[in-house]
Amino acid sequence: QVQLVESGGGLVQPGGSLRLSCSTSISITSFSRMRWYRQAPGKQREFVALYTNGGSTAYTDSAKGRFTTSRDNAENTLYLQMNNLKPEDTAVYYCNARRTMGSREFDYWGEGTQVTVSS
């Protein structure tokens, strides 16, 4: 059974940093792409960052220059380094992974980790 487990969230002051982790229960290279999403209270879940199996990355405009996603294949872990955090970054952050098996695609989600940016 495929499981994704996020960790690393917490309370941080504006301007601070956090590194989120997403650990996978199977080889992380099994996923064609992995994404970070976030959902703030009363808002829809939104895309934050993408990491593809080829090593390409992409970010939402508000994350560019502040967030970096990376992957450690040996640890089967996806990371999201978040710097210069702002109160508007407060949200539950989710890890999403897509696995392609033949003609079928499967999406998996973690339970999320809370990030709160406040003084």
GUDRENMI-501556 format. One record per residue (C-alpha): x, z, y; residue in three letters; residue number from 0. Coordinates in nm, 3 decimals. Layout:
% residues N
      xx      zz      yy code pos
       X       Z       Y  ALA NUM
...
This chain:
% residues 119
      xx      zz      yy code pos
   0.000   0.000   0.000  GLN   0
   0.136  -0.099   0.336  VAL   1
   0.164   0.182   0.588  GLN   2
   0.293   0.192   0.942  LEU   3
   0.380   0.525   1.099  VAL   4
   0.451   0.562   1.469  GLU   5
   0.646   0.849   1.618  SER   6
   0.836   0.943   1.930  GLY   7
   0.554   0.989   2.177  GLY   8
   0.524   1.287   2.406  GLY   9
   0.503   1.411   2.762  LEU  10
   0.757   1.274   3.008  VAL  11
   0.793   1.278   3.384  GLN  12
   0.768   0.959   3.588  PRO  13
   1.098   0.776   3.574  GLY  14
   1.180   0.920   3.235  GLY  15
   1.238   0.748   2.903  SER  16
   1.099   0.759   2.551  LEU  17
   1.183   0.572   2.235  ARG  18
   0.895   0.502   2.000  LEU  19
   0.950   0.426   1.633  SER  20
   0.734   0.245   1.382  CYS  21
   0.838   0.301   1.022  SER  22
   0.709   0.071   0.751  THR  23
   0.643   0.152   0.385  SER  24
   0.771  -0.188   0.269  ILE  25
   1.063  -0.400   0.377  SER  26
   1.019  -0.469   0.745  ILE  27
   1.136  -0.826   0.692  THR  28
   0.815  -0.882   0.494  SER  29
   0.632  -0.909   0.824  PHE  30
   0.641  -1.234   1.017  SER  31
   0.589  -1.051   1.342  ARG  32
   0.535  -0.704   1.475  MET  33
   0.373  -0.596   1.798  ARG  34
   0.327  -0.290   2.010  TRP  35
  -0.010  -0.230   2.169  TYR  36
  -0.141   0.053   2.380  ARG  37
  -0.480   0.189   2.470  GLN  38
  -0.545   0.407   2.770  ALA  39
  -0.857   0.623   2.794  PRO  40
  -1.161   0.414   2.876  GLY  41
  -0.968   0.087   2.847  LYS  42
  -0.929  -0.183   2.588  GLN  43
  -0.625  -0.199   2.366  ARG  44
  -0.364  -0.423   2.525  GLU  45
  -0.055  -0.603   2.408  PHE  46
   0.279  -0.454   2.511  VAL  47
   0.561  -0.619   2.316  ALA  48
   0.632  -0.860   2.032  LEU  49
   0.918  -0.886   1.783  TYR  50
   0.929  -1.181   1.546  THR  51
   1.117  -1.214   1.219  ASN  52
   1.345  -1.459   1.393  GLY  53
   1.443  -1.193   1.643  GLY  54
   1.246  -1.330   1.937  SER  55
   1.082  -1.085   2.172  THR  56
   0.813  -1.103   2.435  ALA  57
   0.659  -0.850   2.672  TYR  58
   0.357  -0.803   2.887  THR  59
   0.442  -0.843   3.255  ASP  60
   0.419  -0.471   3.330  SER  61
   0.675  -0.395   3.058  ALA  62
   0.933  -0.659   3.146  LYS  63
   1.258  -0.507   3.263  GLY  64
   1.157  -0.158   3.153  ARG  65
   1.071  -0.181   2.782  PHE  66
   1.282  -0.320   2.498  THR  67
   1.171  -0.369   2.140  THR  68
   1.418  -0.392   1.855  SER  69
   1.427  -0.366   1.479  ARG  70
   1.651  -0.194   1.228  ASP  71
   1.610  -0.373   0.897  ASN  72
   1.809  -0.116   0.703  ALA  73
   1.583   0.162   0.828  GLU  74
   1.264  -0.048   0.807  ASN  75
   1.185   0.062   1.158  THR  76
   1.068  -0.108   1.474  LEU  77
   1.155   0.055   1.805  TYR  78
   1.018   0.046   2.155  LEU  79
   1.259   0.180   2.416  GLN  80
   1.067   0.264   2.731  MET  81
   1.254   0.335   3.053  ASN  82
   1.141   0.413   3.406  ASN  83
   0.804   0.524   3.276  LEU  84
   0.509   0.532   3.512  LYS  85
   0.182   0.726   3.500  PRO  86
   0.003   0.400   3.422  GLU  87
   0.201   0.377   3.098  ASP  88
   0.002   0.674   2.968  THR  89
  -0.175   0.561   2.653  ALA  90
  -0.180   0.580   2.277  VAL  91
   0.078   0.332   2.150  TYR  92
   0.013   0.146   1.828  TYR  93
   0.231  -0.058   1.599  CYS  94
   0.087  -0.376   1.449  ASN  95
   0.242  -0.588   1.175  ALA  96
   0.138  -0.925   1.037  ARG  97
   0.224  -1.030   0.685  ARG  98
   0.178  -1.387   0.569  THR  99
   0.123  -1.443   0.197  MET 100
   0.065  -1.807   0.117  GLY 101
  -0.222  -1.922   0.334  SER 102
  -0.347  -1.573   0.404  ARG 103
  -0.252  -1.340   0.685  GLU 104
  -0.287  -0.965   0.680  PHE 105
  -0.272  -0.735   0.982  ASP 106
  -0.174  -0.370   0.953  TYR 107
  -0.199  -0.092   1.211  TRP 108
  -0.051   0.250   1.248  GLY 109
  -0.241   0.557   1.366  GLU 110
  -0.073   0.558   1.705  GLY 111
   0.140   0.797   1.906  THR 112
   0.041   0.949   2.240  GLN 113
   0.255   0.885   2.546  VAL 114
   0.175   1.083   2.857  THR 115
   0.361   1.023   3.182  VAL 116
   0.293   1.296   3.432  SER 117
   0.470   1.530   3.670  SER 118
